[in-house]
Amino acid sequence: MYHPVPAHPVSQQGLTLVELAVVISIMSILIASILFINSGGKSKAVALYSYMNTMGDALMRMKSDNNCHTRVLAGLYNPALDETASNTFCGVAYTTWQGPYIKPFPVDSSGHARVDNIISGVSISFSQDSSQPGFSDTYFLRANNVPNSIIIDAIQDCTGSTVIPGDFTDGKCRASLGSGGSSVGTFDYLVDLEP
């Protein structure tokens, strides 16, 4: 028996389940992308704070092995850098290096850690001063050239507040916002206090 093909194709009403699932998937991806873009500063602040925390832990493990902090961050993974007394804060060359204490990272010409994979243009240095009342030495990591908006988010992650502390009295972090024509500042992470 012969069945003639209709002159006009039969129109379909609505979407099939497969088509509906594809549309929902595409919409979910678009919404997630928009949310990710809008939270970019917050995620960069979390990543910076987390990286500085990891680096601080590595510095403390290294100090535990050697009774002294390194001046050169790359010394965390390169023992040759700590064989020189001038590369340690106590002025004594390491004899018991048990690293690596952290995975290798890029450094700039000053020996500061580069974190372009987190925030372009930001570098991290390790410093010592006597700024904390009641302690002779304060050792801290300093992120330089950090956009103010990321500093505020990082401080909130560290302290739970958006108030920018100027010292380590109430926690592990302090900061200095850029002012005037500068929209970048510094974010410090406390590593160690010595009496």
N, C-alpha and C positions, 0 to 999 in steps of 0.2 A: 504494500500500500504506500502511496506517495503522500508525503506531508509537505505542503508548500511552506517556504520560509517566509515569515511575516515581513512586510515591506519596511516596517519600523521596528527596531529592536525593543524588546520589553524593558521598560525602565525599572530600575531597582529602587525600592523604598528604604531610606536610611542607610546605616553603615553596618557591615558585617562585624562580628566580634573581633576578627583579626585587624580590620581597618581601625576599629575603635581602640584596640590595644596599641597600635602604632601611633595614633594621634595622642593618646595619653602619655606614651613614652616620650614623644617629642616635646610635649608641653612640660613634662617633668624635668627633662634635660635643660630646657630654656629657663625654667624657674630656678633650678639649682645654679645655673651659670650666673644669673642675675644676683642671687644671694651671695655667691662666692665673690663676685666683683665688688659688691657693696661691703663685704667684710674683709677686703684685702688688707687694710691697715691693721685691723685687729689680729688677723692671722700672722702678719709680719711681726707684730709686737710679741705675740706668743712664741713664734719661732726664735726671735732674737733673745728673749728672756730664757727660753729653754736651752739654747745653745750656750749662753753665758753660764747658766747653772751647770751644764755638763762640763764646760771648761773649768769652772771653779772646783768641781769635784775632782777633776784630773789633777789640778794644781795641788790640792790638799793631799791626794794620794802620793804625789811626787815628794811633797814636803815630808810626809810621814816616813818615806824611805831615806831621805837625805838630811832631815832636820834643818832645812833651809829652802826658801823659795827661789825659783829661777827668775832671772830678769828677762829672759828670751822665751816667748811663748812657743816657738818652734822646738825648744828644748823638751817639750812634752813628748815629742816623737823622734827627735834627733839627739842621741846622747853626746855626739861630738860637741854640740853647742854648750853643754854644761860641764865640760872638762876644763873650762877656763874659769878661774876664780872671779874675774870681772863680770861674768855672766850670771852670777848669783847675788842675791841681796846680802848674804852674810860674808861675801868675799872669800869663800872657800870652794874649791873645785869639787864636784861630786865624785865619789868613789863607789857608790852603791846605786847606780842607776838601774832600775828594774822595769823600765818601760818597754814598749811605748805605753803612754798613759792615755792617749787619745789618737784617733785617726789623723793622718797628715791633713793639713789645710793650707790654702794659699796664703802667702804673706806679702806685704808691700816692701818697699825699699828700706823702711824703718824697722822691719821685723814685726809689724802689727798684723794680726790676723785679718784677712779680707773675708767679708761675708756678703759678697755681691749676689750670691745665690739666695740670700734672704732680703737684703736691701742694698741696692746699688750705691756705691760710694761710701759705705759705712766700714770702718775698721775698728778692731778691738785691740787695746793695749792692756798691759798689766802694770800696775803702779803701786807705790807704797808711799804713805805719808803719816803724819801724826795728828790727823784731824779729829779722831774720835776721843772725846774726854775719858780719862781713866785708862787709856791704853797707850803704849809707847809707839806701836806700829799698827797701821791699818793697811791691809793689802786688798786691792780691789781691781776688778776688770772695768775698763771704761770703753764704751762704744761711742765713737766720735762721728759727727756729721749725721746724726739721727734726726729725721723730720720730727717737728714738735708733736704732731698728731700721733705718731708712733710712740714717742716718749710717754705721752699721757696714757695710752693704752697699756704700755709695758709696766708703768708704775701701778696702774690699776690691777694688773695681773699679779704683781709682786706684793703690794700692800693692801689691796682690796679697796683702795680709795683713789680718787683723782687728784688729791692734794699732793703737790710735788714737794717731797722732803729734800732739804738741802744738806742733810747729813744722815748717818746711819743709826741715829738714836732709836728710831721706832721700827727698824727692820733691815732687810738685806739690800735695799735699793735706795738710791738717791738720784737726783737729776738736776740738770740746769737747762732750761728752755732757751732757745735762741731768741734774741730780742732785737729791736730796731729793724734793720733790713734783713736780718738772718732768720730763716724759718727752720734752722737746724740747731741742735744742741747736743748735750752729752747725757748718757744714761750709764750709771755706775752700779755694779753688782759686787757686794761685799763677799770676799773670799775668806779672810782670816783676820783675827785681832790678836795681837800679842801684848801681854801686860808690860 
